[in-house]
Amino acid sequence: MTRTAVAPQREPAVRKAAPGGAPAPRRSGRRRIALPYLLLLPALLLELLVHLIPMLMGIGMSFKELTQFYIRDWSAAPWAGLDNFAVSIDFDAPVGQALLRSFLTTCLFTVLSVALCWFLGTAAAIFLQEEFRGRGILRTLFLVPYALPVYTAVITWAFMFQRDNGLINHVLHDQLGIGDSPAFWLIGDNSFWSLLVVSVWKGWPFAFLTVMAGLQNIPRDMYEAASLDGAGVLKQIRHITLPSLRPVNQILVLVLFLWTFNDFNTPFVLFGEAAPEAADLISLHIYQSSFQTWNFGTGSAMSVLLLLFLLVVTGVYLLLTTRGRKTSDV
């Protein structure tokens, strides 16, 4: 008998085994790369719907004469070109003068608020670094203003600033005898300082929380070595704490600046739709220019100018601080 030749069969390709002995999956790498983008997709869609599309619509509205007569059909509003921008920056006209005054008030308010928030937050964070009894309770109390809803906190301050039955005048005038008569805190020049107090009270716990987190990255050995060399507390803060917190402070100051400059809820809840001239922040001023005079084109132009200003300031700030960090590192 003759044997029939049988063609040798190929063995199935064996997938390269993983270090543990199990075959390594082929698509696990792709899935691992795509998973973060899939998780970010809902947030990106919401960002597109809530911020980007309205921003583009606002930019388009700034080039039209959009008034109350064209609310039903915005596309029918006549084309204005750069006229709305020209009206906004014409500082010889009433509209431009009011916008410039509001802009300068907002700049002063932002500088004072950010400086006080940073100083109070940094001082409190440094003070609570050391172990002592009751430190946890103080940390919790310091974060209460940040945890409260904005409307609840500001409405409470509005009641406290009332002239006749507010807590502020009760303490200052009735109990301490300061002033001949109770002061008006929500009108006149005092409205600026009332707004500043509320803004600082509401914002400094964020600075405190951020600086306190940054202090955890500073090794304690540096303070011990400086103490052995005879450096006091102030020298340690100046030469160790503040230089080590420079990257944290860079982001913190920028975030506080943007939040404070764009703050609308605080003045709106504290004063209503018509803020006093001394506390006329630019966010509320743009709201009044748009929804009280029904001139949405001019209000949109003011918003675009504000956006450009914030973009320029942010870019210059990041450029200067980044260059300063590189120079100090060298």
C-alpha positions as CSV (number, residue, x, y, z in Angstrom):
1,M,0.0,0.0,0.0
2,T,1.1,3.4,-0.7
3,R,0.7,6.2,1.8
4,T,-1.1,9.3,0.6
5,A,0.9,12.4,1.3
6,V,-1.0,14.8,3.6
7,A,-0.1,18.4,3.4
8,P,1.1,19.7,6.7
9,Q,-1.4,22.0,8.3
10,R,-0.3,25.4,9.5
11,E,-0.7,26.0,13.2
12,P,-2.9,29.0,14.0
13,A,-1.0,32.1,14.7
14,V,-0.5,32.6,18.3
15,R,-1.0,36.1,19.6
16,K,2.0,37.4,21.4
17,A,1.6,36.7,25.1
18,A,1.5,39.4,27.7
19,P,4.0,39.2,30.5
20,G,1.4,37.4,32.6
21,G,0.9,34.7,30.1
22,A,-2.4,35.8,28.7
23,P,-2.7,37.0,25.1
24,A,-2.4,40.8,24.8
25,P,-5.6,42.4,23.4
26,R,-5.0,44.2,20.1
27,R,-7.6,46.9,20.5
28,S,-7.1,47.7,24.1
29,G,-4.6,50.5,23.3
30,R,-7.0,52.2,20.9
31,R,-9.8,51.9,23.3
32,R,-7.7,53.4,26.1
33,I,-6.8,56.3,23.9
34,A,-10.4,57.0,22.7
35,L,-12.0,56.7,26.2
36,P,-10.9,60.1,27.5
37,Y,-12.3,61.8,24.4
38,L,-15.6,60.0,24.7
39,L,-15.8,61.1,28.3
40,L,-15.1,64.7,27.4
41,L,-17.6,64.7,24.5
42,P,-20.7,65.6,26.6
43,A,-18.8,68.5,28.3
44,L,-17.6,69.8,24.9
45,L,-21.1,69.7,23.5
46,L,-22.5,71.6,26.5
47,E,-19.7,74.1,26.2
48,L,-20.5,74.5,22.5
49,L,-24.2,75.1,23.2
50,V,-23.9,77.2,26.4
51,H,-20.8,79.4,25.6
52,L,-19.5,79.2,22.0
53,I,-22.7,79.5,20.0
54,P,-24.1,82.4,22.1
55,M,-20.7,84.1,21.9
56,L,-20.8,83.9,18.1
57,M,-24.3,85.1,18.0
58,G,-23.4,88.1,20.2
59,I,-20.5,88.9,17.9
60,G,-22.9,88.8,14.9
61,M,-25.4,91.0,16.8
62,S,-22.8,93.7,17.4
63,F,-22.7,94.5,13.7
64,K,-26.4,95.1,13.4
65,E,-28.9,97.8,14.5
66,L,-30.8,95.3,16.7
67,T,-33.4,97.1,18.7
68,Q,-36.8,96.1,20.2
69,F,-38.3,96.4,16.7
70,Y,-36.4,93.4,15.4
71,I,-36.6,91.0,18.4
72,R,-39.0,88.6,16.6
73,D,-36.7,88.4,13.5
74,W,-33.1,89.2,14.2
75,S,-32.0,88.6,10.7
76,A,-34.2,91.5,9.5
77,A,-32.2,94.0,11.5
78,P,-30.3,96.4,9.2
79,W,-26.5,96.1,9.0
80,A,-24.6,98.6,11.1
81,G,-21.0,97.6,10.4
82,L,-18.7,99.2,13.0
83,D,-21.2,101.9,14.0
84,N,-22.0,100.2,17.3
85,F,-18.3,100.1,18.2
86,A,-17.8,103.7,17.2
87,V,-20.7,104.8,19.5
88,S,-19.3,102.7,22.4
89,I,-15.8,104.2,22.2
90,D,-16.9,107.8,21.5
91,F,-15.9,109.2,24.8
92,D,-17.2,112.7,23.9
93,A,-20.7,111.3,23.7
94,P,-22.9,110.3,26.7
95,V,-22.8,106.6,25.8
96,G,-19.0,106.4,25.6
97,Q,-18.5,108.6,28.7
98,A,-20.8,106.3,30.7
99,L,-19.0,103.2,29.4
100,L,-15.5,104.7,30.2
101,R,-16.6,105.6,33.7
102,S,-18.0,102.1,34.3
103,F,-14.7,100.6,32.9
104,L,-12.5,102.7,35.2
105,T,-14.8,101.8,38.2
106,T,-14.5,98.1,37.4
107,C,-10.7,98.3,37.1
108,L,-10.4,100.0,40.5
109,F,-12.9,97.5,42.0
110,T,-11.1,94.5,40.5
111,V,-7.6,95.6,41.7
112,L,-8.8,96.2,45.3
113,S,-10.9,93.0,45.4
114,V,-8.2,90.7,43.9
115,A,-5.4,92.2,46.2
116,L,-7.5,91.8,49.3
117,C,-8.7,88.3,48.4
118,W,-5.1,87.2,47.7
119,F,-3.7,88.8,50.9
120,L,-6.4,87.4,53.2
121,G,-6.3,84.0,51.6
122,T,-2.5,83.7,51.8
123,A,-2.3,85.0,55.3
124,A,-5.0,82.6,56.5
125,A,-3.4,79.6,54.7
126,I,0.0,80.3,56.2
127,F,-1.5,80.8,59.7
128,L,-3.3,77.5,59.5
129,Q,-0.2,75.5,58.4
130,E,1.0,74.9,61.9
131,E,-0.7,72.3,64.1
132,F,-2.9,73.7,66.9
133,R,-6.1,72.9,68.6
134,G,-9.2,73.9,66.7
135,R,-7.4,74.2,63.3
136,G,-10.0,72.0,61.6
137,I,-12.9,74.1,62.9
138,L,-11.2,77.3,61.6
139,R,-10.6,75.8,58.2
140,T,-14.3,74.8,57.9
141,L,-15.5,78.3,59.0
142,F,-13.2,80.0,56.5
143,L,-14.7,78.0,53.7
144,V,-18.3,78.8,54.6
145,P,-18.6,81.9,52.3
146,Y,-17.3,79.9,49.4
147,A,-19.8,77.1,50.0
148,L,-22.9,79.3,50.3
149,P,-24.9,80.0,47.2
150,V,-24.2,83.5,45.7
151,Y,-27.8,84.7,45.9
152,T,-28.2,83.6,49.5
153,A,-25.0,85.3,50.6
154,V,-25.6,88.6,48.7
155,I,-29.2,88.9,49.8
156,T,-28.1,88.4,53.4
157,W,-25.6,91.2,53.0
158,A,-28.2,93.4,51.4
159,F,-30.4,93.1,54.5
160,M,-27.4,93.8,56.7
161,F,-26.6,97.0,54.7
162,Q,-30.2,98.4,55.2
163,R,-30.1,101.9,56.6
164,D,-32.8,101.7,59.2
165,N,-32.9,98.1,60.4
166,G,-29.6,96.7,59.1
167,L,-27.0,95.0,61.3
168,I,-24.1,97.2,60.0
169,N,-25.7,100.5,61.1
170,H,-27.0,98.9,64.3
171,V,-23.5,98.0,65.4
172,L,-21.7,101.1,64.0
173,H,-24.2,103.8,64.9
174,D,-26.4,102.4,67.7
175,Q,-23.9,100.5,69.7
176,L,-20.5,102.1,68.9
177,G,-21.8,105.7,68.2
178,I,-19.9,106.1,65.0
179,G,-21.5,108.9,62.8
180,D,-24.2,111.4,63.5
181,S,-26.8,109.4,61.6
182,P,-27.1,105.9,60.1
183,A,-25.3,105.7,56.8
184,F,-26.7,104.8,53.4
185,W,-24.7,101.8,52.3
186,L,-26.5,100.8,49.1
187,I,-26.7,104.3,47.4
188,G,-24.1,107.0,46.8
189,D,-20.4,106.6,47.2
190,N,-20.7,104.1,50.0
191,S,-22.2,101.6,47.5
192,F,-18.7,101.0,46.1
193,W,-17.3,100.0,49.4
194,S,-20.3,97.8,50.2
195,L,-19.9,96.0,46.9
196,L,-16.1,95.6,47.7
197,V,-16.8,94.1,51.1
198,V,-19.3,91.6,49.7
199,S,-16.9,90.6,46.9
200,V,-13.9,90.1,49.2
201,W,-16.0,88.2,51.7
202,K,-17.3,85.9,48.9
203,G,-14.0,85.5,47.1
204,W,-11.2,85.2,49.6
205,P,-12.0,81.6,50.7
206,F,-11.1,80.5,47.2
207,A,-7.7,82.1,47.5
208,F,-7.4,80.5,50.9
209,L,-8.2,77.0,49.6
210,T,-5.9,77.4,46.6
211,V,-2.9,78.7,48.6
212,M,-3.4,76.0,51.3
213,A,-3.2,73.3,48.6
214,G,0.0,74.9,47.2
215,L,1.6,74.9,50.6
216,Q,1.3,71.2,50.9
217,N,4.0,70.8,48.1
218,I,6.6,72.8,50.0
219,P,8.9,70.4,52.0
220,R,9.1,71.1,55.7
221,D,12.8,70.4,55.6
222,M,13.3,73.8,54.0
223,Y,11.7,75.6,56.9
224,E,13.6,73.6,59.4
225,A,16.9,74.3,57.7
226,A,16.0,78.0,57.5
227,S,15.1,78.0,61.2
228,L,18.4,76.5,62.1
229,D,20.2,79.2,60.1
230,G,18.4,81.8,62.2
231,A,15.7,82.9,59.7
232,G,12.6,84.2,61.4
233,V,9.0,83.7,60.3
234,L,8.9,86.8,58.0
235,K,12.2,85.8,56.3
236,Q,10.9,82.2,55.8
237,I,7.7,83.6,54.2
238,R,9.6,86.0,52.0
239,H,12.4,83.6,50.8
240,I,10.7,80.2,50.9
241,T,6.9,80.4,50.9
242,L,6.2,83.1,48.4
243,P,8.8,82.0,45.8
244,S,7.5,78.4,46.1
245,L,3.9,79.6,45.6
246,R,4.7,81.6,42.5
247,P,3.2,79.1,40.0
248,V,0.1,78.8,42.2
249,N,-0.3,82.5,42.6
250,Q,0.1,83.0,38.8
251,I,-3.1,81.0,38.1
252,L,-4.8,82.2,41.3
253,V,-4.5,85.9,40.5
254,L,-5.6,85.4,36.9
255,V,-8.7,83.4,37.9
256,L,-9.6,86.0,40.5
257,F,-9.1,88.8,38.0
258,L,-11.4,87.2,35.4
259,W,-14.1,86.3,38.0
260,T,-14.1,89.7,39.6
261,F,-14.0,91.7,36.3
262,N,-16.9,89.7,34.9
263,D,-18.9,89.5,38.1
264,F,-22.6,90.2,37.4
265,N,-24.5,88.3,40.1
266,T,-23.1,90.3,43.1
267,P,-24.0,93.8,41.9
268,F,-27.2,92.7,40.4
269,V,-28.5,91.0,43.5
270,L,-27.1,93.7,45.8
271,F,-28.5,96.7,43.9
272,G,-31.0,95.4,41.5
273,E,-31.2,96.3,37.8
274,A,-30.0,99.9,38.4
275,A,-26.8,100.1,40.3
276,P,-25.5,103.5,41.7
277,E,-23.0,105.3,39.7
278,A,-20.2,104.6,42.2
279,A,-20.8,100.8,41.9
280,D,-21.7,100.6,38.2
281,L,-19.6,97.7,37.1
282,I,-19.2,97.1,33.4
283,S,-21.0,93.7,33.4
284,L,-24.1,95.4,34.9
285,H,-23.6,98.4,32.7
286,I,-23.7,96.3,29.6
287,Y,-26.9,94.6,30.9
288,Q,-28.5,97.9,31.4
289,S,-27.4,99.1,27.9
290,S,-29.0,96.0,26.3
291,F,-32.1,95.2,28.3
292,Q,-33.2,98.6,29.6
293,T,-32.7,100.7,26.5
294,W,-33.4,97.7,24.2
295,N,-30.3,98.5,22.1
296,F,-28.9,95.0,21.8
297,G,-26.5,96.0,19.0
298,T,-24.7,98.5,21.1
299,G,-24.7,96.2,24.2
300,S,-23.3,93.4,22.0
301,A,-20.5,95.7,20.8
302,M,-19.7,96.6,24.4
303,S,-19.5,92.9,25.2
304,V,-17.1,92.2,22.3
305,L,-14.9,95.1,23.4
306,L,-14.8,93.6,26.9
307,L,-13.9,90.2,25.5
308,L,-11.1,91.7,23.5
309,F,-9.8,93.6,26.5
310,L,-9.8,90.4,28.7
311,L,-8.1,88.4,26.0
312,V,-5.3,91.0,25.7
313,V,-4.8,91.4,29.4
314,T,-4.7,87.6,29.9
315,G,-2.2,87.1,27.1
316,V,0.1,89.9,28.3
317,Y,-0.1,88.6,31.9
318,L,0.7,85.0,30.9
319,L,3.6,86.2,28.7
320,L,5.1,88.4,31.5
321,T,4.7,85.8,34.3
322,T,5.9,82.9,32.1
323,R,9.0,84.9,31.1
324,G,9.6,85.9,34.7
325,R,9.5,82.3,35.8
326,K,11.9,81.3,33.1
327,T,14.3,84.1,34.0
328,S,14.2,83.2,37.7
329,D,14.8,79.5,37.0
330,V,17.9,80.4,35.0
